[in-house]
Amino acid sequence: MLKNKIHVATLILFMGCFAIHHISYGQFSSSTYSSLGIGVFNNSGLTQNQGMGGMGVSFGNSYSINHVNPAVSVKNGAFGFQAAFNYNKLTAATELSSEDLDGGGLSYVAMSFPLIPRKFTMGIGLNQLTGVDYNITVNSPVVNTDLVSNNTIVGTGGLSQVYLQSGFQIYKNLSLGIEGAYTFGSTIRTNQLNLLDADLNAVGISSEYYERLTYSDVVFKGGIYYAQPLGNQQYLNVGAIYQVFGDVNGREFAKMAESGQASIPNSVGDVIADNISGSVFIPAKLGYGVTYEKINKFAVGVEAQFQDFSSYQAFNASSPSENMGKAYKISLGGQYIPNAFSLESLLSRSTIRAGIEYERLPFQVNQNNVDDIGINFGTSIPIYSLSLLNLALKAGTRGTINDGLVRENYIKVSLGLSINDNSWFYKKVFE
């Protein structure tokens, strides 16, 4: 019976990996600012983390998988499977115009196996690391003519991770965690140039620049978690993570040709880079936080993450990028359960979450920093036995319309499912 369950779980994981790669790749964040660097990073964790402002470094529970801090995964006392869909709606505005965008798809798949409950846990999954999704149109006059150059720049893609993590207790209430992730994906950028006359009719042949950067490498993350008992089922939880990226290897293909032909390797055109090997340097990330918790009642905490992108180097660049700087994120959030043991009210057993997320993005545009602030809400509703329906909503804004920047007002929705089963790993299985 156990063997059959493992086969089913493995099949679910691979189906999820396939779905994410082909359906929702790069869709978790549509943003003009994803044209910079390697895209917009996903620092907010899974659905239950997102409902608390992205908190997860210092907090977790038995029935929610923690991808933010692998050391917290020791709290998983039951087998867990999680998956979620997301939907994003965004309004991008400049001083002159605005445009509405939306999109969504399957965002992650994760599983947790408590090999020795509360002491040794393994986890596997697939998650998005960065997202690239933008469409920019620039019109400018051609000097000494009455023509206008029309540039349409489109970017898609991002990086995903297939990860294997482990959390293990080394002392009472103290645990460590480690995660190894195979990081892969591609970013595609096209720049289509058209010449227009005074009546905005096309003149001559339009051209296109096509660039595809494909990445694959292994990165690591370590975590530590300590729960200090305060009596009466109350704890002060402290956690920290350190994620090492370094040089992420990849290949570059770039070509100039007529519109519609540049992405075809054997078509007529000028190949600028033919699958040239190289790398992009991504700085390490540090995170830490503290949470005050009363088991099965409430939790409130504050966390921070830091990443110095002033050392970021684009693909095969010889020096750091000038338009990148220090990035950080601060989360303040909590959750509340009215009555975890109520037999009469489903809502009383549900978890209610809220949080505030402030993030300084690494991008610097016209010597301006780009800030992102959002308000988060979420809930987990029991649906059967130990399983949960998870929901998170974030309303936020990033950037400004001043100094040639773009202001993006957005709403993000994550709808997920947690399937938990404590019959998978009884102690007798290992005796």
N, C-alpha and C positions, 0 to 999 in steps of 0.2 A: 504493500500500500504506500509506504513512504517513497519507494523508488518511483512509483507512478506519479506521485505528487511532484517530485523533483523534475521528472520529464515534462510535466505540464507547465511548471514554473519556468523551465528553460525555454520552452516553446513560446510562452508569453513574452519573455524578455527579448528574444530575437525578432518576434513580430513587432514589438515596440520599437526596437532599434531601426528596423526597416521603415516603419511608418514615420518616425521622426526624420530620418535621413531624406525621405522622398516627399514628405508632405509639408513639414513645418520648418525646414532648414532655414535658419536666419529670420524667422518670423516673430520672435518674441519681442523685438524692438525695431519698429520703423522710426527712423530718425535721420534728419539731414546730417547730424553730427557723426553718424556712423561712417561718413565718407572719410573721416580722419582716423589715423592709426590703423588698428586692426578691427575696428568696430566698437560697439557699445557692449561693455562687460555685464554679464548677469551675476550680480552680487547679492541676490535676494533669496536664494534657496528655493525650496519646494513650496507648495501651496500654503501649508500651515505656517511656514516661516514668513511668507509674504504678507499674511494677515496681521502679523505683529511688526511690520516695518522691516522685515528681512532678518529678524533675530534668529540665531541658531548657534552662535559660538558658545554661549553659556547656558543654553536651555534646550531640553528635549523631553519626550515622554515615551512611555512604553509602546504606544501604538502609532507613532509617527516616525518615519525614517528621517535621519538627520544626515544630509549631504554636506552641510556647512562645516561641521566639526566631527570628524570620524571618531573622536574619543567619546562623544556623547552617545554613540550607537550602542554602548554596553547597556543602556537603559531599555533596549528593545527586548522584552521578555517573551515575545511571540514572533512567529514568522510573519513578515510583512511584505506586501506588494503594493506599490503606489504608481499611479499614472495620472496625468492631467492634461487637459486642453486649455489653451489660452485664447483670448480675443483682445485685440488692441484697437482703439479708435483714437485718432490723433488729428489735431488741427494745427498746421504749421503756418505761421504768419510772419511777414516782413513788414516794413513800413508802408509798402505799396500794395500788397496782395496777401491772400491766404488760400489754403487748400486743405481739404479733408482727406484723410487716408485711413484705411482700416485693414485688418488681416488677422490671421490666427491659425491654429493647428495644434497637433499633439506636441507637447513641450518636453516631457521627460518620462522615463520609466525607471523604477528602482525596486530592489528587493533586499531584504535583510534576513539573515539566518542566525538566530541565537544558538550557537553551537554549545555553549555552556551559559545558560541564562544568567544575566546580570554580571557575567565575568568575561566572556569571550564571544564576540559577534563578528560575523563576516557580512559584507554587503557588496552588491554589484548593481550597476545601472548605467544609464546613458542620459546625459544632460547637456544642455547648450551652454557654452562658455562665452561666446561673443555672437553678436548679430550685426549683419550689414544689410541695410535695406534703405535706399535713398534714390531720389529722382530729381535732378537739378537742371533747370533750363536757364541759360545765360544768353542774352542778346546784346551785341555791342556793334557799333558802327565800324566799318572798314575804312582806315585812313585814306584820304584823297579819292574816295569813291562815294557813290550814293547807295552802296550795298550795305547789308547788315549780316553779320555772322551769327548764326544760330547754333549754339552748342547745347546738346542734350546729354547729360552725364548720368548714367544709371549704374548703381552698384547693388549686388546681391550676394548672399552667402553668409559665411561665418564659421566659427570653430565649434565642434562638438567634442564630447569626451565620453569614452567608455571607461568606467572606473571600477576598480576593485579596492575595497577598504576593509579595515579591520580595527575593532576597538577592543581593548583588553584592560581589565582591572589589575593594577600592580600593587595596590594597597587599599585598605578600606576607604571607600568614597573617593579614591583617586584612580583615574584611568588615563591611558594614552591611546592615541589612534594614529594610523598611517593610511594614506591613500595613494595608490599609483594609478595614473590615468593615461590612456592612449588618446592623445589629442590629434584630431584630424579635421579636415574640411577645406574649403576653398573660398576665396573672395574673387568675384568677377566684376570688372569695371569696364564699361564701354563709353566712349566719347564720340558722339556722332556730330559731324560738322556739316552744316548747310549754309550756302550763301543765298540771301534773299534780296530781291530788288525793292524799290520803294513801295510796291503794292504787296509785298511779302510773298511774292512768287519765287519758287526755287530757280536758281541760276546755276548752270553747269552740273557737274557730278558731285554728289555728296560723298564724303569720306568717313571712315570709322576707325577709331583706335580701340583695340580689344586687348585686355590684360587679364590673365587668370593666374592667381597665386594659389598653389595647392600645398597644404601643410600636413605633416604627419610626424609626431614625436611623442615622447613620454615625459610627463611632468609628475611631481610628487607634492603631497601635502601632509603635514604632521599636525597633531592636535593634542591638547591636554585639557582635562576637565576634573574639577574637584567640587564636591558637595559637602559643605560644612553644616552639620546638624545644629539646629537651634532649639530643638525640643518641640513637642506637640505637632509632629509631622511637618515642621518648617525647616527650610534649608536656605543657605546662602550659596549659590552656585557661581563658580568662577571658571572661565574657559579662555583658551587662546589657540590660534592657528597660525601656521606659517606655510605658505605655498610657494614653491620654487618653480619658476618657468625657465628662465635663461634663454639660450638660443634655441628656438623652435625651427627645425629644419623644414625646407620646402623646395618647390620648383616654380619657375616662372615661364609662362608662355605669353608673348606679346606680338601683335601684328597690326600693320596698317593696310587697309584695303578699301574698296568701295563698300558702301553701307550694305550690311547683310552678309558680307563675305569674310570679314576679318576673323570671325570665330571658327571658320572652316580651315583646318591646317593645310590642305592641299590646294586651296583656291589661289587665284592670282592675287598677289599683294606682296608687301615687304615684311618678312619675318624679322622682328627686332630681337626677340629672345626665344630660343627654341628649347623649352624645358631645361633651363639653366638652373643648376643646384644653388642653393643659398640658405639663408636663415633670417629670421626676424627676432630681435632681442626684446623679451617681455620681462619687466622687473618683477621681483618677488612681492608677495602680498602678506601683510601682517594684520591679524585681527585679534581682538580681545573683548571681553565683556563680563558683566556681573548681573545675576538675576536673583531676586528674592522670591521664594516659592513656598506655598503651602499645598502639599500634595492633594490632588483631586478637588482643589478649590480655586486658587488663583496664582498668578505669577506676574511679576513686573520687573523689567530690567532695562539696561542701557548697554549698547555695544558700539564698537568702532572698528573700521577697517582702513588700512593705508596701503598705497601703492605709488611709488615715485616714478612717474613716467617721464621725468626729465632725462632719464637714461635710456628711454625707449629708442630703438633703432629700427627703421623700416627695412624692408627686404633688401639685403645686400648693401645697405647704406654704410658709409665709412665713419659716420658721426651721428650723435643723437639728433632726433627731429626737433626743430625749433618751435613747432606749434604744439608741443606736449609739455605738461608740467605735473606737479604733484597732485594726486587724486586721493580723496578720502570720503568715507561715508559714516554717518552717525545714525544709529537707530534707537528709538525709544518706543517700547511697546509692552503689551501684556495680554493676558487672557484670564477669563473668569468662567467657572462652571457653577451654575446656581445650585444644583443638587446632583452630584455624580451618581448617587445610588437610588434615585427616584424610580419607582416601579410604575408610576401613573402618568408621568409627564415626559414626553420625548424632548421637549424644549428645555426642561430642567436639567437633563443629562447632556445637553449640547454645550459645546465650548464656544464662547464668544471672544473674539480677538479684536484688537485695535492697535495702531502704532503710527508713528511719524518717522519719515525717512528723509534725511538731508544728505545730498551727495554732491561733492565737487568733482565734476568729470575731469579727465586728464587733458581735455582739449583746450587750447588757447587760440582764440580767433580775434585777429586785429588787436592783440595785446589784452583781450578780455577773457576772464575765466567764464566757464559755463557751469551754472549751478542747476541742480535738479532737486525739487522738494515735492513730497507727496504725502497724502494722508491715506492710511490703510485700514481696511476692515476685513474681518473674516469670521468663519465659523466652521465647526466640525459637527456634523449631525450623525448620531448613531443610526445605522440602517439595518444591520443584522448582526447579532452576536457581538463580535469585537470590531466589526468593520464600520467605516466612516465615509460620509460624503463631505468633502472638503471644498470650501469656497473662499476666495480672496478677491478683494476689490481694491484698486488703488486709483486715486484721482490726483494728478500732479501736473507740474509745469516745469519746463527746462528752458534755459536760454532767455534772451530778451530781443526786442525788435530794434534796440539801439545799436549804433556803430556797425551797421551792416550785418548783424547777427539774425538768427531765426528764433522766434519764440514758439515752443511746442506745448500745447495743452493736450493732455491725454487722459484716457481711462483704460486701465488694464483689468481684465477679469481672468481669473484662473479657477477652473472647475476640475476637481480631482477626486479620485477614489482611493481609499485605503482598505485593502483586504487583509485582515489579520486572522491568524489561526494558531492557537497555543497547543494544538495536538500534534504538531509536526515533530517537535524535538523533546519528547519526554526523556527523562534521565535514563530510562531503561534502554533506550536506543544505543547508548554509548557504554553500557555495562556488559 
